[in-house]
Amino acid sequence: MMNALESSSTRPYLIRALYEWCTDNALTPYIAVLADDTVQVPREYVQNGEIVLNISFDATSGLKLGNEFVEFKARFGGVPRDIMVPMDRVIAIYARENGQGMAFPVPVPQVADDGVADDADAPAHPDAPPVVEAAPRGGMQLVPSADSDDDQPTDPPPPPQRQRPALKRIK
């Protein structure tokens, strides 16, 4: 019998489920990706070590949402590119139109036994963040939906403007 530590990550399953939810509801699925040297993305579009990718059917060709990687072909500035993102570098998936989706724990820098960050795995690209490992649980924050009983503004928030998405409950 397999225990929780030996089981596979839930992240790829949740990403596939939210992708399907977006497409079923005519929403545009976006993923936010931590862009380090393990991802294959156009570096000229990386901002603050992250990139947001449209993974809708219309924007991609050959999309594969596997257990280990998100893979597809897409055009950036009219130039076709092969995109490959390890699942552990996907930090959020959300709908462009309303921002609803899910955020995942952001990987944290790997720390050596002496408590000092290990520079041996430093990325070759100067704009890329350091190589990181998965963060412990508890790195996410829930954002109440607009229909909660809390003191929420009556106007809905504007859609995200290439910012890191907030975690919202999906009903």
VMD Tcl script that builds the backbone (N, CA, C; Angstrom):
set m [mol new atoms 513]
animate dup $m
set s [atomselect $m all]
$s set {name element resname resid chain x y z} {
  {N N MET 1 A 0.838 -1.184 0.000}
  {CA C MET 1 A 0.000 0.000 0.000}
  {C C MET 1 A 0.881 1.243 0.000}
  {N N MET 2 A 0.534 2.230 -0.811}
  {CA C MET 2 A 1.321 3.441 -0.967}
  {C C MET 2 A 0.866 4.485 0.053}
  {N N ASN 3 A 1.839 5.143 0.723}
  {CA C ASN 3 A 1.456 6.217 1.633}
  {C C ASN 3 A 1.534 7.562 0.921}
  {N N ALA 4 A 1.148 8.628 1.605}
  {CA C ALA 4 A 1.070 9.955 0.990}
  {C C ALA 4 A 2.431 10.446 0.496}
  {N N LEU 5 A 3.501 10.092 1.174}
  {CA C LEU 5 A 4.826 10.549 0.757}
  {C C LEU 5 A 5.301 9.857 -0.508}
  {N N GLU 6 A 4.801 8.648 -0.765}
  {CA C GLU 6 A 5.221 7.899 -1.946}
  {C C GLU 6 A 4.322 8.152 -3.149}
  {N N SER 7 A 3.160 8.771 -2.939}
  {CA C SER 7 A 2.214 8.975 -4.037}
  {C C SER 7 A 2.686 10.105 -4.946}
  {N N SER 8 A 2.112 10.133 -6.135}
  {CA C SER 8 A 2.482 11.174 -7.090}
  {C C SER 8 A 1.860 12.509 -6.690}
  {N N SER 9 A 2.387 13.573 -7.238}
  {CA C SER 9 A 1.909 14.919 -6.947}
  {C C SER 9 A 0.487 15.107 -7.453}
  {N N THR 10 A -0.293 15.884 -6.727}
  {CA C THR 10 A -1.652 16.221 -7.173}
  {C C THR 10 A -1.645 17.378 -8.165}
  {N N ARG 11 A -0.541 18.111 -8.261}
  {CA C ARG 11 A -0.481 19.304 -9.109}
  {C C ARG 11 A -0.892 19.041 -10.562}
  {N N PRO 12 A -0.351 18.021 -11.249}
  {CA C PRO 12 A -0.757 17.824 -12.643}
  {C C PRO 12 A -2.248 17.509 -12.791}
  {N N TYR 13 A -2.810 16.796 -11.829}
  {CA C TYR 13 A -4.229 16.458 -11.883}
  {C C TYR 13 A -5.099 17.697 -11.685}
  {N N LEU 14 A -4.691 18.550 -10.764}
  {CA C LEU 14 A -5.436 19.786 -10.527}
  {C C LEU 14 A -5.319 20.729 -11.724}
  {N N ILE 15 A -4.151 20.787 -12.326}
  {CA C ILE 15 A -3.963 21.636 -13.512}
  {C C ILE 15 A -4.847 21.151 -14.650}
  {N N ARG 16 A -4.876 19.842 -14.872}
  {CA C ARG 16 A -5.742 19.302 -15.935}
  {C C ARG 16 A -7.215 19.571 -15.639}
  {N N ALA 17 A -7.621 19.425 -14.388}
  {CA C ALA 17 A -9.021 19.672 -14.018}
  {C C ALA 17 A -9.400 21.138 -14.230}
  {N N LEU 18 A -8.545 22.047 -13.832}
  {CA C LEU 18 A -8.854 23.466 -14.003}
  {C C LEU 18 A -8.781 23.879 -15.472}
  {N N TYR 19 A -7.895 23.276 -16.236}
  {CA C TYR 19 A -7.859 23.518 -17.682}
  {C C TYR 19 A -9.203 23.111 -18.293}
  {N N GLU 20 A -9.691 21.934 -17.924}
  {CA C GLU 20 A -10.970 21.452 -18.445}
  {C C GLU 20 A -12.123 22.355 -18.002}
  {N N TRP 21 A -12.092 22.804 -16.756}
  {CA C TRP 21 A -13.129 23.718 -16.259}
  {C C TRP 21 A -13.138 25.013 -17.071}
  {N N CYS 22 A -11.947 25.561 -17.331}
  {CA C CYS 22 A -11.857 26.790 -18.141}
  {C C CYS 22 A -12.444 26.576 -19.527}
  {N N THR 23 A -12.036 25.512 -20.188}
  {CA C THR 23 A -12.503 25.286 -21.562}
  {C C THR 23 A -13.992 24.981 -21.596}
  {N N ASP 24 A -14.501 24.241 -20.612}
  {CA C ASP 24 A -15.937 23.949 -20.557}
  {C C ASP 24 A -16.774 25.209 -20.363}
  {N N ASN 25 A -16.196 26.228 -19.736}
  {CA C ASN 25 A -16.920 27.464 -19.455}
  {C C ASN 25 A -16.516 28.603 -20.385}
  {N N ALA 26 A -15.902 28.274 -21.518}
  {CA C ALA 26 A -15.478 29.251 -22.528}
  {C C ALA 26 A -14.579 30.333 -21.929}
  {N N LEU 27 A -13.694 29.928 -21.006}
  {CA C LEU 27 A -12.721 30.834 -20.396}
  {C C LEU 27 A -11.335 30.502 -20.947}
  {N N THR 28 A -10.417 31.437 -20.850}
  {CA C THR 28 A -9.068 31.267 -21.379}
  {C C THR 28 A -8.124 30.838 -20.261}
  {N N PRO 29 A -7.609 29.603 -20.295}
  {CA C PRO 29 A -6.708 29.153 -19.232}
  {C C PRO 29 A -5.301 29.724 -19.401}
  {N N TYR 30 A -4.796 30.327 -18.346}
  {CA C TYR 30 A -3.432 30.843 -18.287}
  {C C TYR 30 A -2.699 30.095 -17.194}
  {N N ILE 31 A -1.400 29.868 -17.393}
  {CA C ILE 31 A -0.562 29.339 -16.324}
  {C C ILE 31 A 0.536 30.346 -16.029}
  {N N ALA 32 A 0.828 30.511 -14.752}
  {CA C ALA 32 A 1.965 31.314 -14.314}
  {C C ALA 32 A 3.095 30.334 -14.023}
  {N N VAL 33 A 4.283 30.635 -14.530}
  {CA C VAL 33 A 5.412 29.706 -14.459}
  {C C VAL 33 A 6.613 30.404 -13.837}
  {N N LEU 34 A 7.259 29.714 -12.913}
  {CA C LEU 34 A 8.539 30.164 -12.379}
  {C C LEU 34 A 9.584 29.852 -13.433}
  {N N ALA 35 A 10.164 30.873 -14.037}
  {CA C ALA 35 A 11.057 30.692 -15.185}
  {C C ALA 35 A 12.510 30.617 -14.733}
  {N N ASP 36 A 12.964 29.411 -14.456}
  {CA C ASP 36 A 14.373 29.201 -14.146}
  {C C ASP 36 A 15.007 28.411 -15.289}
  {N N ASP 37 A 16.186 27.871 -15.077}
  {CA C ASP 37 A 16.876 27.178 -16.170}
  {C C ASP 37 A 16.296 25.800 -16.485}
  {N N THR 38 A 15.277 25.352 -15.747}
  {CA C THR 38 A 14.653 24.063 -16.034}
  {C C THR 38 A 13.478 24.186 -16.996}
  {N N VAL 39 A 13.054 25.404 -17.304}
  {CA C VAL 39 A 11.911 25.601 -18.200}
  {C C VAL 39 A 12.403 26.036 -19.576}
  {N N GLN 40 A 11.660 25.655 -20.598}
  {CA C GLN 40 A 11.970 26.059 -21.969}
  {C C GLN 40 A 10.865 27.011 -22.410}
  {N N VAL 41 A 11.139 28.315 -22.243}
  {CA C VAL 41 A 10.213 29.381 -22.620}
  {C C VAL 41 A 11.016 30.502 -23.271}
  {N N PRO 42 A 10.354 31.385 -24.018}
  {CA C PRO 42 A 11.085 32.528 -24.586}
  {C C PRO 42 A 11.517 33.482 -23.474}
  {N N ARG 43 A 12.794 33.580 -23.242}
  {CA C ARG 43 A 13.340 34.376 -22.130}
  {C C ARG 43 A 13.020 35.867 -22.254}
  {N N GLU 44 A 12.810 36.347 -23.473}
  {CA C GLU 44 A 12.528 37.778 -23.642}
  {C C GLU 44 A 11.166 38.187 -23.084}
  {N N TYR 45 A 10.317 37.202 -22.770}
  {CA C TYR 45 A 9.000 37.487 -22.202}
  {C C TYR 45 A 8.944 37.229 -20.697}
  {N N VAL 46 A 10.053 36.833 -20.093}
  {CA C VAL 46 A 10.112 36.577 -18.652}
  {C C VAL 46 A 10.249 37.916 -17.927}
  {N N GLN 47 A 9.402 38.107 -16.910}
  {CA C GLN 47 A 9.462 39.319 -16.087}
  {C C GLN 47 A 9.523 38.902 -14.623}
  {N N ASN 48 A 10.494 39.426 -13.900}
  {CA C ASN 48 A 10.672 39.119 -12.475}
  {C C ASN 48 A 10.757 37.616 -12.222}
  {N N GLY 49 A 11.387 36.890 -13.128}
  {CA C GLY 49 A 11.581 35.466 -12.946}
  {C C GLY 49 A 10.340 34.628 -13.202}
  {N N GLU 50 A 9.284 35.238 -13.759}
  {CA C GLU 50 A 8.048 34.519 -14.039}
  {C C GLU 50 A 7.564 34.839 -15.445}
  {N N ILE 51 A 6.761 33.932 -15.994}
  {CA C ILE 51 A 6.128 34.153 -17.287}
  {C C ILE 51 A 4.711 33.599 -17.196}
  {N N VAL 52 A 3.770 34.300 -17.830}
  {CA C VAL 52 A 2.388 33.846 -17.886}
  {C C VAL 52 A 2.127 33.373 -19.311}
  {N N LEU 53 A 1.592 32.159 -19.434}
  {CA C LEU 53 A 1.378 31.547 -20.742}
  {C C LEU 53 A -0.101 31.231 -20.956}
  {N N ASN 54 A -0.600 31.592 -22.131}
  {CA C ASN 54 A -1.947 31.244 -22.548}
  {C C ASN 54 A -1.887 29.816 -23.062}
  {N N ILE 55 A -2.619 28.899 -22.418}
  {CA C ILE 55 A -2.579 27.503 -22.848}
  {C C ILE 55 A -3.913 27.069 -23.462}
  {N N SER 56 A -4.658 28.035 -23.988}
  {CA C SER 56 A -5.936 27.702 -24.617}
  {C C SER 56 A -5.703 26.937 -25.919}
  {N N PHE 57 A -6.750 26.278 -26.386}
  {CA C PHE 57 A -6.689 25.519 -27.631}
  {C C PHE 57 A -6.295 26.421 -28.794}
  {N N ASP 58 A -6.824 27.644 -28.830}
  {CA C ASP 58 A -6.536 28.572 -29.921}
  {C C ASP 58 A -5.103 29.105 -29.905}
  {N N ALA 59 A -4.458 29.126 -28.744}
  {CA C ALA 59 A -3.116 29.704 -28.629}
  {C C ALA 59 A -2.002 28.679 -28.730}
  {N N THR 60 A -2.341 27.396 -28.653}
  {CA C THR 60 A -1.316 26.358 -28.625}
  {C C THR 60 A -1.531 25.327 -29.716}
  {N N SER 61 A -0.489 24.563 -29.958}
  {CA C SER 61 A -0.567 23.423 -30.869}
  {C C SER 61 A 0.081 22.247 -30.159}
  {N N GLY 62 A -0.578 21.114 -30.167}
  {CA C GLY 62 A 0.001 19.918 -29.556}
  {C C GLY 62 A 0.135 19.999 -28.055}
  {N N LEU 63 A -0.811 20.622 -27.361}
  {CA C LEU 63 A -0.743 20.761 -25.905}
  {C C LEU 63 A -0.796 19.390 -25.236}
  {N N LYS 64 A 0.172 19.134 -24.344}
  {CA C LYS 64 A 0.208 17.913 -23.539}
  {C C LYS 64 A 0.339 18.322 -22.081}
  {N N LEU 65 A -0.671 18.001 -21.293}
  {CA C LEU 65 A -0.630 18.259 -19.855}
  {C C LEU 65 A -0.329 16.927 -19.170}
  {N N GLY 66 A 0.935 16.551 -19.167}
  {CA C GLY 66 A 1.350 15.271 -18.600}
  {C C GLY 66 A 1.562 15.359 -17.103}
  {N N ASN 67 A 2.035 14.277 -16.519}
  {CA C ASN 67 A 2.318 14.274 -15.082}
  {C C ASN 67 A 3.630 14.951 -14.743}
  {N N GLU 68 A 4.555 15.024 -15.704}
  {CA C GLU 68 A 5.866 15.622 -15.451}
  {C C GLU 68 A 6.049 16.990 -16.101}
  {N N PHE 69 A 5.422 17.204 -17.281}
  {CA C PHE 69 A 5.655 18.433 -18.033}
  {C C PHE 69 A 4.365 18.954 -18.658}
  {N N VAL 70 A 4.333 20.270 -18.874}
  {CA C VAL 70 A 3.363 20.922 -19.751}
  {C C VAL 70 A 4.155 21.205 -21.025}
  {N N GLU 71 A 3.693 20.663 -22.149}
  {CA C GLU 71 A 4.409 20.833 -23.417}
  {C C GLU 71 A 3.445 21.310 -24.494}
  {N N PHE 72 A 3.904 22.246 -25.321}
  {CA C PHE 72 A 3.116 22.705 -26.460}
  {C C PHE 72 A 3.979 23.547 -27.372}
  {N N LYS 73 A 3.413 23.882 -28.507}
  {CA C LYS 73 A 4.036 24.823 -29.442}
  {C C LYS 73 A 3.138 26.051 -29.488}
  {N N ALA 74 A 3.768 27.222 -29.560}
  {CA C ALA 74 A 3.009 28.467 -29.626}
  {C C ALA 74 A 3.842 29.508 -30.360}
  {N N ARG 75 A 3.161 30.542 -30.822}
  {CA C ARG 75 A 3.846 31.646 -31.505}
  {C C ARG 75 A 4.015 32.807 -30.535}
  {N N PHE 76 A 5.202 33.356 -30.528}
  {CA C PHE 76 A 5.527 34.542 -29.739}
  {C C PHE 76 A 6.069 35.567 -30.700}
  {N N GLY 77 A 5.338 36.665 -30.886}
  {CA C GLY 77 A 5.745 37.666 -31.860}
  {C C GLY 77 A 5.808 37.087 -33.254}
  {N N GLY 78 A 4.949 36.127 -33.561}
  {CA C GLY 78 A 4.905 35.505 -34.879}
  {C C GLY 78 A 5.916 34.404 -35.098}
  {N N VAL 79 A 6.772 34.159 -34.108}
  {CA C VAL 79 A 7.811 33.139 -34.241}
  {C C VAL 79 A 7.372 31.878 -33.495}
  {N N PRO 80 A 7.315 30.724 -34.178}
  {CA C PRO 80 A 6.915 29.487 -33.487}
  {C C PRO 80 A 7.980 29.040 -32.493}
  {N N ARG 81 A 7.521 28.608 -31.313}
  {CA C ARG 81 A 8.436 28.166 -30.249}
  {C C ARG 81 A 7.921 26.878 -29.635}
  {N N ASP 82 A 8.846 26.021 -29.217}
  {CA C ASP 82 A 8.516 24.836 -28.433}
  {C C ASP 82 A 8.616 25.226 -26.966}
  {N N ILE 83 A 7.554 24.953 -26.215}
  {CA C ILE 83 A 7.500 25.295 -24.794}
  {C C ILE 83 A 7.464 24.003 -23.996}
  {N N MET 84 A 8.294 23.938 -22.955}
  {CA C MET 84 A 8.296 22.783 -22.066}
  {C C MET 84 A 8.524 23.280 -20.643}
  {N N VAL 85 A 7.551 22.990 -19.777}
  {CA C VAL 85 A 7.590 23.466 -18.394}
  {C C VAL 85 A 7.414 22.274 -17.460}
  {N N PRO 86 A 8.376 22.020 -16.573}
  {CA C PRO 86 A 8.166 20.982 -15.563}
  {C C PRO 86 A 6.965 21.354 -14.684}
  {N N MET 87 A 6.154 20.379 -14.330}
  {CA C MET 87 A 4.941 20.628 -13.539}
  {C C MET 87 A 5.240 21.369 -12.234}
  {N N ASP 88 A 6.394 21.084 -11.617}
  {CA C ASP 88 A 6.672 21.750 -10.345}
  {C C ASP 88 A 7.035 23.224 -10.510}
  {N N ARG 89 A 7.158 23.705 -11.746}
  {CA C ARG 89 A 7.429 25.123 -11.989}
  {C C ARG 89 A 6.153 25.903 -12.338}
  {N N VAL 90 A 5.027 25.192 -12.474}
  {CA C VAL 90 A 3.741 25.865 -12.663}
  {C C VAL 90 A 3.295 26.333 -11.288}
  {N N ILE 91 A 3.185 27.653 -11.107}
  {CA C ILE 91 A 2.833 28.181 -9.787}
  {C C ILE 91 A 1.374 28.609 -9.698}
  {N N ALA 92 A 0.663 28.621 -10.828}
  {CA C ALA 92 A -0.773 28.925 -10.794}
  {C C ALA 92 A -1.398 28.590 -12.137}
  {N N ILE 93 A -2.693 28.302 -12.107}
  {CA C ILE 93 A -3.510 28.186 -13.311}
  {C C ILE 93 A -4.793 28.935 -13.011}
  {N N TYR 94 A -5.216 29.778 -13.962}
  {CA C TYR 94 A -6.402 30.596 -13.717}
  {C C TYR 94 A -7.035 30.999 -15.036}
  {N N ALA 95 A -8.274 31.469 -14.945}
  {CA C ALA 95 A -9.002 31.960 -16.113}
  {C C ALA 95 A -8.696 33.439 -16.294}
  {N N ARG 96 A -8.313 33.819 -17.503}
  {CA C ARG 96 A -7.986 35.216 -17.789}
  {C C ARG 96 A -9.161 36.138 -17.503}
  {N N GLU 97 A -10.359 35.702 -17.835}
  {CA C GLU 97 A -11.524 36.574 -17.770}
  {C C GLU 97 A -11.952 36.943 -16.349}
  {N N ASN 98 A -11.790 36.031 -15.392}
  {CA C ASN 98 A -12.257 36.329 -14.037}
  {C C ASN 98 A -11.221 36.079 -12.943}
  {N N GLY 99 A -10.045 35.584 -13.305}
  {CA C GLY 99 A -8.979 35.364 -12.322}
  {C C GLY 99 A -9.187 34.151 -11.436}
  {N N GLN 100 A -10.269 33.398 -11.631}
  {CA C GLN 100 A -10.498 32.230 -10.787}
  {C C GLN 100 A -9.571 31.096 -11.192}
  {N N GLY 101 A -9.052 30.402 -10.204}
  {CA C GLY 101 A -8.151 29.302 -10.466}
  {C C GLY 101 A -7.502 28.830 -9.189}
  {N N MET 102 A -6.253 28.412 -9.301}
  {CA C MET 102 A -5.549 27.872 -8.151}
  {C C MET 102 A -4.077 28.235 -8.230}
  {N N ALA 103 A -3.527 28.626 -7.083}
  {CA C ALA 103 A -2.092 28.878 -6.976}
  {C C ALA 103 A -1.461 27.718 -6.216}
  {N N PHE 104 A -0.221 27.443 -6.520}
  {CA C PHE 104 A 0.511 26.361 -5.875}
  {C C PHE 104 A 1.676 26.955 -5.100}
  {N N PRO 105 A 2.213 26.209 -4.135}
  {CA C PRO 105 A 3.367 26.725 -3.396}
  {C C PRO 105 A 4.514 27.057 -4.350}
  {N N VAL 106 A 5.117 28.205 -4.134}
  {CA C VAL 106 A 6.259 28.615 -4.949}
  {C C VAL 106 A 7.485 27.882 -4.437}
  {N N PRO 107 A 8.243 27.260 -5.339}
  {CA C PRO 107 A 9.471 26.588 -4.889}
  {C C PRO 107 A 10.410 27.580 -4.210}
  {N N VAL 108 A 11.136 27.106 -3.199}
  {CA C VAL 108 A 12.077 27.944 -2.460}
  {C C VAL 108 A 13.497 27.513 -2.790}
  {N N PRO 109 A 14.483 28.431 -2.644}
  {CA C PRO 109 A 15.868 28.043 -2.950}
  {C C PRO 109 A 16.310 26.852 -2.105}
  {N N GLN 110 A 17.077 25.965 -2.744}
  {CA C GLN 110 A 17.602 24.792 -2.046}
  {C C GLN 110 A 18.687 25.255 -1.086}
  {N N VAL 111 A 18.607 24.809 0.176}
  {CA C VAL 111 A 19.570 25.213 1.189}
  {C C VAL 111 A 20.441 24.023 1.556}
  {N N ALA 112 A 21.757 24.250 1.604}
  {CA C ALA 112 A 22.705 23.191 1.960}
  {C C ALA 112 A 22.586 22.879 3.445}
  {N N ASP 113 A 23.230 21.800 3.886}
  {CA C ASP 113 A 23.178 21.382 5.293}
  {C C ASP 113 A 23.702 22.462 6.230}
  {N N ASP 114 A 24.603 23.321 5.763}
  {CA C ASP 114 A 25.161 24.364 6.614}
  {C C ASP 114 A 24.264 25.594 6.694}
  {N N GLY 115 A 23.065 25.540 6.074}
  {CA C GLY 115 A 22.120 26.640 6.137}
  {C C GLY 115 A 22.353 27.712 5.095}
  {N N VAL 116 A 23.321 27.522 4.210}
  {CA C VAL 116 A 23.635 28.507 3.182}
  {C C VAL 116 A 23.102 28.004 1.841}
  {N N ALA 117 A 22.511 28.905 1.068}
  {CA C ALA 117 A 21.994 28.520 -0.247}
  {C C ALA 117 A 23.137 27.992 -1.105}
  {N N ASP 118 A 22.886 26.919 -1.819}
  {CA C ASP 118 A 23.886 26.267 -2.652}
  {C C ASP 118 A 23.980 26.971 -3.995}
  {N N ASP 119 A 25.142 27.551 -4.329}
  {CA C ASP 119 A 25.349 28.249 -5.598}
  {C C ASP 119 A 25.837 27.317 -6.694}
  {N N ALA 120 A 26.074 26.049 -6.398}
  {CA C ALA 120 A 26.593 25.127 -7.407}
  {C C ALA 120 A 25.605 24.922 -8.538}
  {N N ASP 121 A 24.313 25.052 -8.248}
  {CA C ASP 121 A 23.286 24.865 -9.259}
  {C C ASP 121 A 22.757 26.193 -9.795}
  {N N ALA 122 A 23.537 27.252 -9.700}
  {CA C ALA 122 A 23.090 28.561 -10.164}
  {C C ALA 122 A 22.800 28.513 -11.661}
  {N N PRO 123 A 21.727 29.190 -12.096}
  {CA C PRO 123 A 21.359 29.156 -13.512}
  {C C PRO 123 A 22.362 29.889 -14.378}
  {N N ALA 124 A 22.474 29.454 -15.631}
  {CA C ALA 124 A 23.402 30.080 -16.561}
  {C C ALA 124 A 22.868 31.412 -17.077}
  {N N HIS 125 A 21.559 31.570 -17.176}
  {CA C HIS 125 A 20.955 32.796 -17.696}
  {C C HIS 125 A 20.950 33.857 -16.605}
  {N N PRO 126 A 21.451 35.082 -16.872}
  {CA C PRO 126 A 21.573 36.092 -15.831}
  {C C PRO 126 A 20.231 36.578 -15.280}
  {N N ASP 127 A 19.134 36.509 -16.035}
  {CA C ASP 127 A 17.846 36.986 -15.557}
  {C C ASP 127 A 17.040 35.916 -14.838}
  {N N ALA 128 A 17.517 34.679 -14.865}
  {CA C ALA 128 A 16.763 33.576 -14.264}
  {C C ALA 128 A 17.021 33.520 -12.761}
  {N N PRO 129 A 15.996 33.148 -11.975}
  {CA C PRO 129 A 16.197 32.991 -10.538}
  {C C PRO 129 A 16.998 31.737 -10.241}
  {N N PRO 130 A 17.450 31.566 -8.999}
  {CA C PRO 130 A 18.234 30.387 -8.664}
  {C C PRO 130 A 17.427 29.102 -8.803}
  {N N VAL 131 A 18.113 27.973 -8.938}
  {CA C VAL 131 A 17.456 26.671 -8.995}
  {C C VAL 131 A 16.783 26.449 -7.648}
  {N N VAL 132 A 15.557 25.938 -7.681}
  {CA C VAL 132 A 14.778 25.833 -6.454}
  {C C VAL 132 A 14.157 24.452 -6.312}
  {N N GLU 133 A 13.785 24.130 -5.117}
  {CA C GLU 133 A 13.082 22.888 -4.807}
  {C C GLU 133 A 11.689 23.253 -4.316}
  {N N ALA 134 A 10.800 22.275 -4.248}
  {CA C ALA 134 A 9.417 22.517 -3.843}
  {C C ALA 134 A 9.362 23.043 -2.417}
  {N N ALA 135 A 8.453 23.995 -2.197}
  {CA C ALA 135 A 8.266 24.596 -0.876}
  {C C ALA 135 A 7.428 23.677 0.003}
  {N N PRO 136 A 7.574 23.799 1.330}
  {CA C PRO 136 A 6.707 23.026 2.212}
  {C C PRO 136 A 5.274 23.551 2.132}
  {N N ARG 137 A 4.343 22.772 2.659}
  {CA C ARG 137 A 2.942 23.170 2.627}
  {C C ARG 137 A 2.728 24.461 3.386}
  {N N GLY 138 A 1.614 25.114 3.080}
  {CA C GLY 138 A 1.255 26.323 3.809}
  {C C GLY 138 A 1.647 27.585 3.079}
  {N N GLY 139 A 2.086 27.511 1.836}
  {CA C GLY 139 A 2.509 28.690 1.109}
  {C C GLY 139 A 1.402 29.353 0.318}
  {N N MET 140 A 0.145 28.885 0.463}
  {CA C MET 140 A -0.947 29.461 -0.308}
  {C C MET 140 A -1.871 30.247 0.606}
  {N N GLN 141 A -2.577 31.192 0.030}
  {CA C GLN 141 A -3.542 31.986 0.762}
  {C C GLN 141 A -4.853 31.971 0.003}
  {N N LEU 142 A -5.949 31.732 0.709}
  {CA C LEU 142 A -7.256 31.738 0.077}
  {C C LEU 142 A -7.780 33.159 -0.025}
  {N N VAL 143 A -8.389 33.471 -1.137}
  {CA C VAL 143 A -9.019 34.764 -1.347}
  {C C VAL 143 A -10.508 34.512 -1.429}
  {N N PRO 144 A -11.324 35.141 -0.541}
  {CA C PRO 144 A -12.762 34.866 -0.579}
  {C C PRO 144 A -13.374 35.339 -1.883}
  {N N SER 145 A -14.408 34.608 -2.311}
  {CA C SER 145 A -15.101 35.005 -3.529}
  {C C SER 145 A -15.967 36.221 -3.248}
  {N N ALA 146 A -16.434 36.891 -4.297}
  {CA C ALA 146 A -17.213 38.123 -4.155}
  {C C ALA 146 A -18.547 37.879 -3.472}
  {N N ASP 147 A -19.049 36.639 -3.442}
  {CA C ASP 147 A -20.342 36.378 -2.836}
  {C C ASP 147 A -20.243 35.963 -1.369}
  {N N SER 148 A -19.069 36.108 -0.743}
  {CA C SER 148 A -18.949 35.754 0.672}
  {C C SER 148 A -19.587 36.835 1.524}
  {N N ASP 149 A -19.813 36.527 2.793}
  {CA C ASP 149 A -20.485 37.454 3.704}
  {C C ASP 149 A -19.533 38.482 4.287}
  {N N ASP 150 A -18.250 38.413 3.993}
  {CA C ASP 150 A -17.286 39.378 4.501}
  {C C ASP 150 A -17.548 40.744 3.886}
  {N N ASP 151 A -16.893 41.770 4.423}
  {CA C ASP 151 A -17.041 43.125 3.888}
  {C C ASP 151 A -16.257 43.249 2.602}
  {N N GLN 152 A -16.848 42.792 1.511}
  {CA C GLN 152 A -16.229 42.851 0.199}
  {C C GLN 152 A -16.783 44.040 -0.568}
  {N N PRO 153 A -15.985 44.682 -1.413}
  {CA C PRO 153 A -16.523 45.753 -2.246}
  {C C PRO 153 A -17.591 45.203 -3.182}
  {N N THR 154 A -18.538 46.059 -3.546}
  {CA C THR 154 A -19.636 45.621 -4.400}
  {C C THR 154 A -19.189 45.468 -5.845}
  {N N ASP 155 A -18.192 46.215 -6.275}
  {CA C ASP 155 A -17.688 46.099 -7.644}
  {C C ASP 155 A -16.676 44.965 -7.716}
  {N N PRO 156 A -16.752 44.140 -8.780}
  {CA C PRO 156 A -15.757 43.064 -8.908}
  {C C PRO 156 A -14.390 43.657 -9.218}
  {N N PRO 157 A -13.326 42.971 -8.779}
  {CA C PRO 157 A -11.984 43.482 -9.073}
  {C C PRO 157 A -11.708 43.385 -10.571}
  {N N PRO 158 A -10.844 44.264 -11.079}
  {CA C PRO 158 A -10.514 44.196 -12.506}
  {C C PRO 158 A -9.745 42.913 -12.796}
  {N N PRO 159 A -9.795 42.426 -14.048}
  {CA C PRO 159 A -9.044 41.208 -14.383}
  {C C PRO 159 A -7.553 41.441 -14.201}
  {N N PRO 160 A -6.795 40.366 -13.924}
  {CA C PRO 160 A -5.358 40.515 -13.690}
  {C C PRO 160 A -4.639 41.109 -14.899}
  {N N GLN 161 A -3.677 41.966 -14.627}
  {CA C GLN 161 A -2.888 42.622 -15.672}
  {C C GLN 161 A -1.465 42.079 -15.612}
  {N N ARG 162 A -1.277 40.848 -16.104}
  {CA C ARG 162 A 0.042 40.196 -16.114}
  {C C ARG 162 A 0.693 40.217 -14.739}
  {N N GLN 163 A -0.123 40.100 -13.700}
  {CA C GLN 163 A 0.386 39.994 -12.346}
  {C C GLN 163 A 0.270 38.548 -11.912}
  {N N ARG 164 A 0.905 38.233 -10.844}
  {CA C ARG 164 A 0.778 36.889 -10.299}
  {C C ARG 164 A -0.652 36.717 -9.827}
  {N N PRO 165 A -1.329 35.648 -10.219}
  {CA C PRO 165 A -2.745 35.479 -9.896}
  {C C PRO 165 A -2.972 35.209 -8.417}
  {N N ALA 166 A -4.156 35.591 -7.955}
  {CA C ALA 166 A -4.562 35.307 -6.581}
  {C C ALA 166 A -5.334 33.996 -6.564}
  {N N LEU 167 A -5.303 33.321 -5.460}
  {CA C LEU 167 A -6.038 32.081 -5.314}
  {C C LEU 167 A -7.477 32.399 -4.965}
  {N N LYS 168 A -8.414 31.865 -5.712}
  {CA C LYS 168 A -9.833 32.078 -5.444}
  {C C LYS 168 A -10.530 30.742 -5.392}
  {N N ARG 169 A -11.586 30.678 -4.588}
  {CA C ARG 169 A -12.362 29.456 -4.503}
  {C C ARG 169 A -13.187 29.295 -5.762}
  {N N ILE 170 A -13.291 28.091 -6.241}
  {CA C ILE 170 A -14.112 27.777 -7.405}
  {C C ILE 170 A -15.313 27.011 -6.918}
  {N N LYS 171 A -16.468 27.470 -7.299}
  {CA C LYS 171 A -17.701 26.822 -6.835}
  {C C LYS 171 A -18.338 26.068 -7.931}
}
mol reanalyze $m
mol bondsrecalc $m
mol representation Tube
mol addrep $m
